[in-house]
Amino acid sequence: MRWLRVLYLSNGFAVGVLYGFVPVLLRDKGFDPALIGLTTSLGSVGYSLSLPAWGHMGDILTGPRRALQLACIPAAVFAVGLSLPLPVVAVIVCQVMISVGGGPTSALTDAMTMPILKDASREYSRLRLLSSFGAAVMAIVCGVIYSRTGYVAAPIIYLFIMALMVLSAQMVSLGRDSERHRRTKGALESRTHSSAARGRFGSVGDALSGRPRLLGVLSSVLLVFVGVMASATYVSVRIADLGGGAAEVGLSNGIAWGAEVPGLIMAGWFVTRFGLRPVLALAAAGYAACVASFIVLVDPAPILFARLLSGVFFGLILVAFVLSIAQLLPGRLQATGQTLFQAAAFGVAAVVANLLGGILYSVAGPLGVFGGGAVCALAGGALGYVVLPSVLTARMPPVPEPMSVGL
């Protein structure tokens, strides 16, 4: 469990060191809001397209541990490119490859974790809050560092974080849910169900086949996270436009990510007591109100307070969706399910939010991007109230006993 905690911390470190600074890093390289939106949306496209492949690899080919370690390699290599004086096209390529490799690490970490937790509704929140804590600490610390060194240091620090992630993943004990077992079980299901359920779409087809509720949940994820990603990308640009520097951006991100911790702590209790549906709906409405406030707020203090509240609501939203996906799929498809969630939340939703948000920010300013994001978050919360599982079981679906299958 100790190394599992380190793994979740390292996921948070990666977010705090680099991801939260990407919009202002690109702005510092001369990118305007529209080009920032195009670059981050292209990264999200690559992320969305790669996630099902990483999920298939984690469930069928290598196991989630090895898939996670392999994903860290391109993320670390191409991150270094952001610190070099490269032309615009090369910078965009580097950002896309960081998204392709670094993006899936959180989903693959969850896929490693879910089958080995005895009570996921309580234990997952305690682990996931470590990521939020790590992101908050590193965002604030690195904001101070970058205010003195410039953003050139961000990719180098990120490289060391990826190395820590590879090491901690290797040291996590998966118990009876071993990598060999996951591969053999996946191979057995591949032979049994490939023609009827999975076909050419692999484990993704298996996960979606006969599960219309899962499609509804993913639609809710998409809508809610359009609002989340719009605020996450453009609030940093908003702060910079108001005269803030790296320290202010880092403090803003740090407060938001740190506030996820109480949200994650409360999520386990709220979900157990009230269920997934009302928690998701109320959290989405609260997050939408925070996003809408960025339209009118022009001083740092109230913006930071709104970021504090949005972090709490985000923690509730995240747990509600992760547990819903885990409820709807068996243990053998957890990597696929969690990567589908991440693809919808931080992939497709980010494409829409960043691409359209960049245009709206340039044309209509904060009203366009934050107003649209708030409406989407509200709509997603309403849909989630209808489609999320109504009953929460304490334990996620177990993975069956190992079978001997020739590979």
N, C-alpha and C positions, 0 to 999 in steps of 0.2 A: 504493500500500500504506500510505502514511503516514496518509491520511485514513480508510482502512479501520480502522486501529488506533485512531484517534480515535473512530470510530463505536462500536467495541466498548467503549472506555473510557467513552463517554457512556452506553451502556446500563448499565454498572456504576455510574456516578455516580447514575443515576436510582434504582436499587435501594437504594444506600446512603443517599441523601438522604431518601427518603420511605417506600418499601415496607416496609423492615424496622422502621419506627417506627409503622406504621398501628395495630397492636393497642394499643400503649400510648398513642398519640395519642387513640384512641377511648376508652380507659380514662380518660384525663385529662379527657375531655368528659363523664364520668359513665356510660359504658356498662359494664354488668356483663359477665362472661364469656359468658353466653348471647347477649346482644345483640351483643357483638363477633363471636361466631361467626355469627350471622344476617347481620350487615352484610357481613362478609368473604365469606361463602358466596354472598350475592346478587351481590356483585362478581364472584365466580368464575362464577356463572351467566351474567352478561352477557359476561364474557370468553370463556366456552366457546361461547356462541351467536354471538359476533361473529368469532371466529377463522376459521371456514371462509369467511366472507364476505371477510375481509381476504386470506385465501389465494387465493380465486377472483379477487379484484381484482388481486393481485400477479401471478398467472399468466396471466390472460386479458385484463384491461382496461387496467391502467395500468403494469404492471411493479412489482417489489417496491420499487424506490427511491421511486416516487411514492406507493405505498400506505403505506410507512413514514412518509413526511413528512405525509401526511394524517392518519395515526393519532395523531401527536403533538399535533394541534390540540385535540381534545376533552380529552385527558389534561391538557394545560397549563391550559386554561380552567377546568375543574372542580376541579383541584387547589387553585386559589386559594380555592375555597369552603370548604375544610377549615380555613382560617385565620380564617374569619369566624364570628361568634356566631349560627349558624343553628340552627333547630329540628332535632330528631332525624331526621325524615323527609328533610329537605334534605341533611343530612350523609350519610345512606345513599345518596341519589341521586348525590351528588358522588363517593362511593367507587365506586359502580357504573360511572359514566362514566369515571373514571380507569382502571378495569380494562378497560373496553371499548377505550379508546384506547391507554393505555400498555402494556397487557399484550402485544399482538402485536408490539411493536417488536423484541424479541429474535428471534422466529421470522422476521420479515421481513428482519432483518439477516443471519441464517443463510442465508435463501433468496437474498439478493444474493450471498453469499460462495461457497457451495458450487460453483456451476458454473465459477467462475474460479480455483479452486485446482488446482494441478497434482498435489499429493499431499495429499488432504484428511485422511487418517489422521494425518499429522504436522502439517500447517500449521494445521488448525482448532484444535487444542489450544493452539497458541501465540497465536492470536488470541483465543480464548475466555477464556484466563487473564487477559487485560487487563480483561475485564468483572469478573471476580472481584477483581482487584487494585483496580480503581476503586471497587467496592462496599465493599471492606474499608477503604480509606483514608477514603472519605467517611462511612462509618458511624461510625468512631472520631472523626473531626474534628467531624461534626455532633452526635454525642452530647455532646461538650463544649460546643458552641454552644447546643444545646437545653437543657442543664442551666442555662444562664444566661438564655436568651431565652424558654424554653418552646417548645412544638411549633408555635407560630404561624409561626415562620420556615421550617419545612420546605416548605410548598407554594410559597413564594416562590422559594426556591433551586431547587426542582424545575422551575419555569417556565423559568429560565435554562438548565437542563440540557436541556430539550426543544428549546430554540432551538439549542443546540450540536448536538444530534442531527440536526435538520433540515439544518443547514449541512454537517455532515460527510458525511451521506448524499448531498447534492448534489455534493460534491467527489470522491466515490469514482469511480474510472475502472473501468467494467465491461468494457472491451476489446471483444472481438467479441460478447460476450453483452450486447448493448445492450438498452435498454428497448424500442426499436422492434422489434427482432428477437423479443423475448419476446412482445410483443403480437401480431405477425403470425403467429408459430408457434402461439400459443394460438388465434387466430382460425381457422387452418387446421384444427387438431385439433377445434375446435368444430364445423366443418362436416362433418368426416369421421366423428367418433365420437359425436356428440351423441345420436343415437337409440339406438345400441346399448349404449353404456357409461355416458355421463354423465347423459343424460336431464335430469330436473328438478333434479338435485343438482349440476350444473355440474362443476367440476374435482374436487370431493370424490368424486362418483360415479365419475369416471374413475380416480382414485387407488385407490379401494377395489375397483373391479370386477376380478374375477379374481385378487385378491391376498389369499388367506386368511391368509398369513403376516403381512401388515401388520396385520390385525385382531388376531392373536395378540400381536404386539409392542405394539400400543396397549393391550391388556388388561394386559400386564405393566407398562407405563408407569403405568397407572391404579393398580394395586395398590402398586407401589413408592412412588409419589408421594403416596398417602394418608398413608403414614408420614412422608415428607419434609415435607408441608405441615402435618401435625399438630404436628410438632416446631417447624417454622419459626414458626407462629403462637403456640403456647402456651408455648414456652420463654421468650419475652419476658414473657408474663403471669406465668409462674412466678417469674422473676427479680424482677419488680415486687412480687409477693406476698411474696417473701423480704426485701423492703426496699430493693431496688435502684432507682436512678433512671435518668434518660436516659443518663448517662455509662456506667453499667453495662450497660444494654441495647445501647448503641452499641458498647461494647467486645466484648460477646458476639457481636453480628452481625459486627463487623469481624474478629474472630478466625476465625469460621466461614467467611466469604467469602474471607479471606486464605488460609486453608488449602486452599481450592479450587485455588489456583495450583499447589502441588506435585502435587495430584491430577490436574490437567489435564496437567501436564508428564509425569507418569508414564503417563497414560492412553495417549498415542500409542505409547509403547514397549511397554506391556503388551498393548495390542490387537493390535499388529503381531506380537508374539512368541507370544501365547497365544490370540488370537482374542476375539471379542466376547462369547461365551457365558460362559466362566469369569470374565472380568473383571466382567461385570454381576452374576453370582451371588454372587461373593465380596464385591464392594462393597456389594451390598444387605444381605448378612448382617452386615457390619461396621456399616453405617448403622443397622440394626435394633438392634444391641447398644447403640449410642450413645443411641438414642431410649429404650430400656428403662432406661438408667441415670438418666434424668431423674426416674424414679419415686422413687428412693432418695436422690439427691444433694440436699443442703440447703445446702451452702456454695459460695460463688462460685468458688473455685479449681478444684475438681473439675468443676463445670459447664462452666467455660471450657475445661478440658482435653478434656472430651467433645465440646464444640463444635468444637474443633480437629480431632479425629479425624473427626467427622461431615463437616466441610468437605472433607477429603481424599477420603473415600468418595463424596461427592456429585460431585466432579469426575470420578471414574471412571464413575459412573452416567450422568452427563450425556453424556459423549463416546460411551459405548457406545450409547446410544439415538439420538443425533443421527446417528452414522455408520450405524446400522442403517436408519434412515428413508432416508438418502441412498442407501444400497445398494439398497433395494427399489424406488425410484422413479426414472424418467428425469429428465433435467435440466429438462424443460418443466413438471414437477409438483413441483419442489422447494419452492416457496412453500406450496403446498397441503399437502405432506407435513410440513414443519416446523411449520406452524400446527396441523395435526392432532395432532402430538406435543405442542405447547404446550397445546392445548385439553384433552388427556387429562391432562397432567402438572400444569398450573397452573390448569386450569379445573375439569373434572369432579372430579378428585381433591381439589382444594381445597374444592369444595362439600361433599363427603362429610366431609372432615377437619374443616373449620371448623364446619359445622352440627352434626354429631354430636359433634365434639370439644367445642364449647361446652356442650352438654348434659352430656356425660360429665364435663367438668371441674367443672361445678357440682354434679353428683350424687356422683361417685366420686373427684374430685380428680385428681392426676397419674396414678394407677394406671389410670384409665379411658382417658384420652386417649393417654398415651404407651404403655401396654400394647397397646392396640388398634393404634396406629400401627406398633409393632414387628412385630406379627404380620403385618400387611398387607405391610410391606416384605419380610419373609422369603418370603411366598407369591409376591410379584411377582418376586423374584429367581429362585425355583425355576421359575416359568413362563418367564421370560426365557431360562433355560438351555436350554429346549426349543425355543423359537420364534425366537430371534434368528438371523440369517444365520450359517452355519457357516464360510463362507469370506469373507475380506475382500480386496477388490481395492484397489490403491493409489490409483486415480483414480476419482472419481465419474463416473456416466454423463454423457457430453458432450451438449451441446445441439447439434442439427444446424445446418448452414449456413442463413443467412437465405433466406427465400423471399418472393417478391412476391405479396402477397395484398391484394385490394382491401378497404378497411375502410369 
